[in-house]
C-alpha cells in the first residue's frame, strides 16, 4: 500500500464504522436520529466526522435533511446491518461468546465459556472503548 492510499483507506474504515454505529443505535432502539455530537460519544471527536457524514449522504446511505439529526436511508440500513453483522455476528468457535455485540455491552452470550462452566458470576462489566479512531 502506498502512502497516498492510507488516508483514503482510513476514511473508508471510518465511514464503515459510522454505518455500523448508526445501525446499532437504530436496531437497539437507542437513538433513531442521532446528531454528530451523539456519535462522538462512541466515535470520539475528529475533524473528519462532518466530511464522512456528507460522503455517506452523497452515497445515499444517510439523510442529513433535518440537521442536526442523521437518519439512515433504506440502503443505509441494509449496509449498516451488513457491516454490523460482519463485526459482531455469531462466533463459529466453540467456547467463545455467542455474539461479540453481547459481550461488548456486558452480557455474555449463551455459548460463552463462563455460562457453560458456571463462572458467569465472576464476569465484570467491560469498559467500552472508542469505536472509531481518527488515526485508524
C-alpha positions as CSV (number, residue, x, y, z in Angstrom):
1,X,0.0,0.0,0.0
2,X,1.4,3.4,-0.9
3,X,1.4,6.3,1.5
4,X,-1.2,8.1,-0.7
5,X,-3.7,5.3,-0.2
6,X,-3.6,5.3,3.6
7,X,-5.9,8.4,4.1
8,X,-8.5,7.0,1.7
9,X,-8.5,3.6,3.4
10,X,-8.7,5.2,6.8
11,X,-11.7,7.3,5.6
12,X,-13.4,4.2,4.2
13,X,-12.9,2.4,7.5
14,X,-14.3,5.3,9.5
15,X,-17.4,5.5,7.2
16,X,-17.9,1.7,7.5
17,X,-17.7,2.0,11.3
18,X,-20.1,5.0,11.3
19,X,-22.7,3.0,9.3
20,X,-22.3,0.1,11.8
21,X,-22.7,2.5,14.7
22,X,-25.8,4.2,13.2
23,X,-27.3,0.8,12.6
24,X,-26.6,-0.4,16.1
25,X,-28.2,2.8,17.6
26,X,-31.2,2.2,15.4
27,X,-31.6,-1.6,15.8
28,X,-31.3,-1.5,19.6
29,X,-33.7,1.5,19.7
30,X,-31.1,3.7,21.4
31,X,-31.3,6.6,19.0
32,X,-33.0,6.8,15.6
33,X,-32.0,10.4,15.0
34,X,-28.5,10.9,16.4
35,X,-26.5,14.1,15.9
36,X,-22.8,14.3,15.2
37,X,-22.4,15.1,18.9
38,X,-24.2,11.9,19.8
39,X,-21.9,9.9,17.5
40,X,-18.8,11.5,19.0
41,X,-19.6,9.8,22.3
42,X,-18.8,6.5,20.6
43,X,-16.6,7.5,17.7
44,X,-14.5,10.1,19.6
45,X,-14.2,13.6,18.3
46,X,-12.4,14.0,15.0
47,X,-12.3,16.7,12.3
48,X,-13.5,14.4,9.5
49,X,-16.8,13.4,11.1
50,X,-18.8,16.0,9.1
51,X,-16.9,15.1,5.9
52,X,-17.6,11.4,6.5
53,X,-21.3,12.1,7.1
54,X,-21.5,14.2,3.9
55,X,-19.8,11.4,1.9
56,X,-22.3,8.9,3.3
57,X,-25.2,11.3,2.4
58,X,-23.8,11.7,-1.2
59,X,-23.8,7.9,-1.5
60,X,-27.4,7.8,-0.4
61,X,-26.7,5.9,2.9
62,X,-27.7,8.6,5.3
63,X,-30.0,11.6,5.2
64,X,-28.9,15.0,6.6
65,X,-32.1,16.7,5.5
66,X,-33.2,17.6,9.1
67,X,-30.0,18.9,10.7
68,X,-28.6,18.3,13.2
69,X,-30.3,14.8,13.0
70,X,-28.8,12.0,11.0
71,X,-31.1,9.3,9.5
72,X,-30.1,6.1,7.9
73,X,-31.8,5.6,4.5
74,X,-33.2,2.2,3.4
75,X,-29.9,1.5,1.7
76,X,-28.0,2.7,4.7
77,X,-30.0,0.4,7.0
78,X,-29.0,-2.6,4.8
79,X,-25.3,-1.6,4.6
80,X,-25.2,-0.8,8.2
81,X,-26.7,-4.1,9.1
82,X,-24.3,-6.0,6.9
83,X,-21.3,-4.2,8.4
84,X,-22.6,-4.7,11.9
85,X,-23.1,-8.4,11.3
86,X,-19.6,-8.7,9.9
87,X,-18.1,-7.1,13.0
88,X,-20.4,-8.6,15.7
89,X,-22.0,-11.7,14.3
90,X,-22.0,-15.1,15.9
91,X,-18.7,-16.8,16.5
92,X,-18.3,-20.2,15.0
93,X,-15.7,-21.1,17.6
94,X,-17.0,-23.4,20.4
95,X,-16.5,-21.9,23.9
96,X,-16.4,-18.3,22.6
97,X,-19.3,-16.0,23.4
98,X,-22.2,-16.4,21.0
99,X,-22.2,-12.8,19.8
100,X,-19.4,-10.2,20.2
101,X,-22.1,-7.5,20.5
102,X,-23.5,-9.1,23.6
103,X,-20.0,-9.3,25.1
104,X,-19.3,-5.7,24.2
105,X,-22.3,-4.4,26.1
106,X,-21.6,-6.7,29.1
107,X,-24.0,-9.6,28.5
108,X,-22.3,-12.9,27.9
109,X,-23.8,-15.0,25.1
110,X,-25.3,-18.4,25.6
111,X,-22.2,-20.2,24.3
112,X,-19.8,-18.2,26.4
113,X,-17.3,-20.3,28.4
114,X,-18.4,-18.6,31.7
115,X,-22.0,-19.5,31.2
116,X,-21.1,-23.2,30.4
117,X,-18.7,-23.7,33.3
118,X,-20.7,-21.7,35.9
119,X,-18.2,-18.9,36.4
120,X,-20.5,-16.3,34.9
121,X,-20.9,-14.5,38.3
122,X,-17.2,-13.5,38.1
123,X,-17.7,-11.6,34.8
124,X,-17.3,-7.9,35.1
125,X,-18.9,-5.1,33.1
126,X,-16.4,-4.1,30.4
127,X,-15.2,-0.6,29.8
128,X,-16.4,0.4,26.3
129,X,-13.6,1.6,24.0
130,X,-13.9,4.4,21.5
131,X,-15.3,2.7,18.4
132,X,-13.6,4.9,15.7
133,X,-10.1,6.2,15.9
134,X,-9.4,9.3,13.8
135,X,-5.9,8.0,13.1
136,X,-7.1,4.5,12.1
